[in-house]
Amino acid sequence: MKVVLPDRSELELPDGATGLDAARAIGPKLAEQAVLVRSNGRVQDLRLPLEDGQPVQILTTRDKDDPDALAVLRHSSAHLLAEAVRRLYPGVKIAIGPPIETGFYYDFEFPEPIREEDLPRIEEEIDRELAEGREWRREEVSPAEAKQRFLEENEPYKVELVDTAEGPISFYTQGDFTDLCRGPHLQNSKPIKAVKLTSLAGAYWRGDEHNKQLTRIYGTAFYSKEDLDAYLAKIEDARRRDHRRLGPELDLFHFEEVSPGSALWHPKGMVIWNALEDLRREENARRGYLEVKTPLVWDVELWKRSGHWDNYRENIFQIPYGETLYALKPMNCPGHMLLFNSKLRSYRELPLRFAEAAVLHRDEPTGSLHGLLRARQFSQDDAHVFCTEELVQDEIDAMFDYLGYLYDRLGVRDLAHAELSTRPDKRLGTDADWDHTERILRAAIDRMGMRYRVAEGEGAFYGPKIDFFMDDALGRPWQMGTIQLDGQQPARLGCTYMGSDNREHMPYLIHRALFGTLERFIGILIEHYGGAFPFWIAPVQVRVIPVGADHRVAAEQLRDELAEYRVEVDDRDETVGRRIRDAELEKIPYVIVYGDKESDESLAVRQRGGEQANLPLARLREELATL
């Protein structure tokens, strides 16, 4: 048999050869460092046989930044964690332990609760395993053998996994610990140079809140101690920037258990909200969008007609009322199509651009909620553009221009990356329809020159889409805006216009949101800026601190003279130093200390970050006007 290497050369191997055999054939050093086989974008354990003609890439310890190479290291580290826990806590029941983007976790049912303070003890046991050395051995067994083993070991979660498993049953063993696992795993523990257990959490078995709650131990692992140190520094910075922490600290918003997934916005938070809303409205008006408003509650028959009921039902909040079933709207598109249908439309009216920043609701699982970044109630800067086929390209190009303007205005263009999502298995329309709409979106994003990846099969059920992502403080991507090209729903809801030929035609519908949801966008802004917002959206732009009671009147007069800005006077009975420190913690862009020596001709101005200067009021005004 032959396999194809990354340089397109062929490597001849005996039939049944494994990835490790391929590595040995290339060279002993490669075989020693090999951790994984990647083939056609998929990963494969080194121990598994290769197929004739299979393209293979051998990942090694030198690929320490490759996500797949990191994942196999972390998967093996998760098994070390399970071995350590079983040694330290007799009677523990073991569930699942996969690698994740930032490390790994493992779920356990402990005989007695454990605390964060217990993690260092478990880490020490993992370090002992690493010092002893571990090798992973893979074997395939029958479902009956696997089930019998776990029944004898009194591991009910493993028994359930065997009962619901599809395909071959495989075990991996290291030390005296054997786990049910598909792999892949390292050859041995030598590449694992740094392991850190990071936190505890509760997790329902299989994510179902009706099941038993288990204890989840999170950790991470790296090929070098330096990489771990850099990651922990990043974690600490992310903790300081976490919008869930800064939001309450900066008096922007908070959450209550009586309404999970729905933020309570404070006055200072609404300053940021309204700044984005004002920007949205001004730009919408300038770019020809018409503001509309549609109901919050609709009969579910509308969602059945649009296709959402069959494709999105699990995310829709339902409201039984008498003999009718209603639903809170999760999106605006069907309502906007009914607006379009409210009168006979002519081709001369197109493009018709409806915009609505409506409150929407989606039934997200409790465990997936994440502050402002994943919520059940949110406001989307939604718009729907009805146009002829000939106008689609120009409209999408204009949306990219609008998006670029917003990202530049808010200083986040460098955070953005995109994803082109193509036809899903469950969809409306013909392959020819999808060929056409996918081709239009691909050409549009290529013209814009934005970095993007293709997400095969991830499109909406009615059309392909371009989603725009930004990373949070930990580098996790979150979807923000979207542009979706729909040639299906208008037909389902009877949207037509009279063409120049005096015949009815179906319009194309472009769904677009540029901020995405205001909540999520603000959450990303908080983490990106660490709460130190650009001057124009800062909740408090200037704070005046009178040195003593005799200076309060002058401080208030200065506030009034700067009335076009958001200015506060902090005249609390605290020391000047304490009030300056509080302003720094609140990340106020400008602080003016007003004492005996201050006047309109000489103000003691402190900028955020510590820069100080004495400026006349006129000069300060000039400076603020440029921000």
Beta strands, then each sheet from edge to edge (+ up, - down):
strand 1: 2-4
strand 2: 10-12
strand 3: 34-39
strand 4: 42-44
strand 5: 57-60
strand 6: 93-94
strand 7: 99-100
strand 8: 103-109
strand 9: 137-141
strand 10: 169-174
strand 11: 177-180
strand 12: 194-204
strand 13: 213-222
strand 14: 253-255
strand 15: 263-265
strand 16: 290-291
strand 17: 297-299
strand 18: 318-321
strand 19: 324-328
strand 20: 345-346
strand 21: 352-361
strand 22: 377-387
strand 23: 417-421
strand 24: 452-455
strand 25: 465-471
strand 26: 477-486
strand 27: 497-498
strand 28: 504-505
strand 29: 508-517
strand 30: 542-546
strand 31: 567-569
strand 32: 590-594
strand 33: 603-607
strand 34: 612-615
sheet 1: 1+ 2-
sheet 2: 4+ 3- 5+
sheet 3: 6+ 8- 7+
sheet 4: 6+ 8- 13+ 12-
sheet 5: 9+ 10- 11+
sheet 6: 14+ 15-
sheet 7: 16+ 21+ 22- 29+ 26- 25+ 23- 24-
sheet 8: 17+ 19- 18+
sheet 9: 20+ 27+ 28-
sheet 10: 31+ 30+ 32+ 33- 34+
end
